[in-house]
Amino acid sequence: MTDRQAAPNSRKAQHIVNEVRRRIIEREWRQGDRIPDEADLAVEFDVARATVNKALQLLADEGLLDRRRRAGTRVAVDPVRKATFTIAIVREQVEQAGMAYSYRVIAQRRSPLPADIAARLGLPEGRTLVHMRAVHYGDGKPFQLEDRWINPHAAPELESADFWHLNANEWLVRNAPYLRADLSFSAENANRRDARLLQTQAGQALLVMHRTTWNDLGPITTVRVAFQPGHVVGAGNTQSRG
């Protein structure tokens, strides 16, 4: 898609956002109501279904809509806006801690999206994206492990990036600024791959972060970050790591 094509599509998506938000605020669509399907809204607004999807995702990111696979889209109950945050550069974090930074790519290839990742990104299952795994180190010891999917359509300069020498975290922060993001933390037991790459035991409790970012061209990247055991995120700190 050219820049000239992207701009009108962005304007159409914003028009849908404004109209759907108005219907929610003015209670034409009430909390818990299921809204019309994407196909019906595409006909109503005379746009492509992808444009409707983009608009509804923007409203879901605001907390106004609740989108669930196979269950449709509903007006959120007690909607709240999500907190904003900045994405830190891991290399700088390691160096600021007084450690020598290093980085290793475990794997990088173009792969079809599995169902769970496709749902997170709002893209069709099976679409080909860049999939990579890498480890960040501090003084030669694992600092964090990332499993990342990158959408070339939303990062046009991706083809020229050499992630074997510059880590994807730093390249994306500097070259693919995001407009919105979704962030969640959970505790997971290390699987065999986590344990091997983080140099710990299988079953060890890990802090895991999932983060997905979007710009006006669509989803940029989604990443699962597993931190070294013992890592703590400070209370009230909205700055993500990696």
QUISUL-V844000 format. One record per pair of residues at least 24 apart in sequence whose C-alpha atoms are under 10 Angstrom apart, sorted by the first residue. I is the first residue (numbers start at 0). J is the second residue. If there is no record, write none. Layout:
BEGIN
I J
I J
END
This chain:
BEGIN
0 152
0 216
2 216
5 215
5 216
6 215
6 216
8 46
8 47
8 49
8 50
8 51
8 53
8 215
8 216
9 50
9 53
9 54
9 215
9 216
10 50
11 44
11 45
11 46
11 47
11 50
11 51
11 53
11 54
12 44
12 46
12 47
12 49
12 50
12 51
12 52
12 53
12 54
12 55
12 57
12 215
13 50
13 51
13 53
13 54
13 55
13 57
14 44
14 54
15 40
15 41
15 44
15 46
15 50
15 51
15 53
15 54
15 55
15 58
16 51
16 53
16 54
16 55
16 56
16 57
16 58
17 54
17 58
19 54
19 55
19 58
19 63
19 64
19 74
20 55
20 58
20 63
20 64
20 74
23 63
23 64
23 74
23 75
24 63
28 73
28 74
29 73
29 74
29 75
29 76
30 63
30 64
30 73
30 74
30 75
30 76
30 77
30 78
31 64
31 65
31 72
31 73
31 74
31 75
31 76
31 77
32 64
32 72
32 73
32 74
32 75
32 76
33 64
33 65
33 66
33 70
33 71
33 72
33 73
33 74
33 75
34 64
34 71
34 72
34 73
34 74
35 71
35 72
35 73
36 71
36 72
37 71
37 72
49 121
49 122
49 217
52 121
52 122
53 121
53 213
53 215
53 216
53 217
53 218
56 120
56 121
56 213
56 217
57 178
57 179
57 180
57 213
60 179
60 180
60 181
61 179
61 180
61 181
67 118
68 115
68 118
68 119
68 121
81 179
81 180
81 181
81 182
82 180
82 181
82 182
82 237
83 179
83 180
83 181
83 182
83 237
83 238
84 179
84 180
84 181
84 182
84 236
84 237
84 238
84 239
85 172
85 177
85 180
85 237
85 238
85 239
85 240
85 241
86 168
86 169
86 171
86 172
86 176
86 177
86 180
86 210
86 237
86 238
86 239
86 240
86 241
87 168
87 169
87 172
87 238
87 239
87 240
87 241
88 166
88 167
88 168
88 169
88 170
88 171
88 172
88 173
88 239
88 240
88 241
89 135
89 136
89 137
89 142
89 143
89 166
89 168
89 169
89 239
89 240
89 241
90 135
90 136
90 137
90 166
90 168
90 169
90 241
91 169
92 137
92 240
92 241
93 135
93 136
93 137
93 138
93 142
94 137
94 138
96 137
97 137
97 138
98 136
98 137
98 138
98 139
98 140
99 136
99 137
99 138
99 139
99 140
100 135
100 136
100 137
100 138
100 139
100 140
100 142
101 134
101 135
101 136
101 137
101 138
101 139
101 140
101 141
101 142
101 164
101 166
102 133
102 134
102 135
102 136
102 137
102 139
102 141
102 142
102 143
102 162
102 163
102 164
102 165
102 166
103 132
103 133
103 134
103 135
103 136
103 144
103 162
103 163
103 164
103 165
103 166
104 131
104 132
104 133
104 134
104 135
104 145
104 162
104 163
104 164
104 165
104 166
104 167
105 131
105 132
105 133
105 134
105 144
105 145
105 146
105 163
105 196
106 130
106 131
106 132
106 133
106 146
106 163
107 131
107 132
107 133
107 147
107 148
107 162
107 163
108 132
108 148
109 148
109 149
110 148
112 148
116 148
116 221
116 222
117 221
119 181
119 209
119 210
119 211
119 218
119 221
120 148
120 150
120 211
120 212
120 213
120 217
120 218
120 219
120 220
120 221
121 217
121 218
122 150
122 217
122 218
126 150
127 151
128 152
128 220
129 157
129 220
130 220
130 221
130 222
131 162
131 167
131 222
132 167
132 222
132 223
132 224
133 162
133 163
133 166
133 167
133 196
133 224
134 166
134 196
134 197
134 224
134 225
135 166
135 197
135 226
135 241
136 197
140 197
140 198
140 227
141 196
141 197
141 198
141 199
141 226
141 227
141 228
142 197
142 225
142 226
142 227
142 228
142 230
143 193
143 196
143 197
143 207
143 224
143 225
143 226
143 227
143 228
143 230
143 240
143 241
144 192
144 193
144 196
144 197
144 207
144 222
144 223
144 224
144 225
144 226
144 227
144 241
145 193
145 207
145 208
145 209
145 222
145 223
145 224
145 225
145 226
145 241
146 209
146 221
146 222
146 223
146 224
146 225
147 209
147 210
147 211
147 220
147 221
147 222
147 223
147 224
148 211
148 219
148 220
148 221
148 222
148 223
149 211
149 212
149 218
149 219
149 220
149 221
149 222
150 213
150 216
150 217
150 218
150 219
150 220
150 221
151 218
151 219
151 220
152 216
152 217
152 218
152 219
153 177
153 213
153 214
153 215
153 216
153 217
153 218
153 219
153 220
154 214
154 216
154 217
154 218
154 219
154 220
155 216
167 241
168 222
168 240
168 241
169 241
171 219
171 220
172 241
175 212
175 213
175 214
175 219
175 220
176 212
176 213
176 214
176 219
177 211
177 212
177 213
177 214
177 215
177 216
177 217
177 218
177 219
177 220
178 212
178 213
178 214
178 215
178 217
178 218
178 219
179 211
179 212
179 213
179 214
179 215
179 218
180 210
180 211
180 212
180 213
180 214
180 218
180 219
180 220
180 221
181 209
181 210
181 211
181 212
181 213
181 221
182 208
182 209
182 210
182 211
182 212
182 221
182 222
182 237
182 239
183 207
183 208
183 209
183 210
183 211
183 223
183 239
184 208
184 209
184 210
184 223
184 224
184 225
184 232
185 209
185 225
186 225
187 225
189 225
189 228
193 225
193 226
193 227
194 227
196 227
197 225
197 226
197 227
197 228
198 227
198 228
199 227
199 228
200 228
203 227
203 228
204 228
204 229
205 229
205 230
206 230
206 231
206 232
208 239
208 240
208 241
210 239
210 240
210 241
END
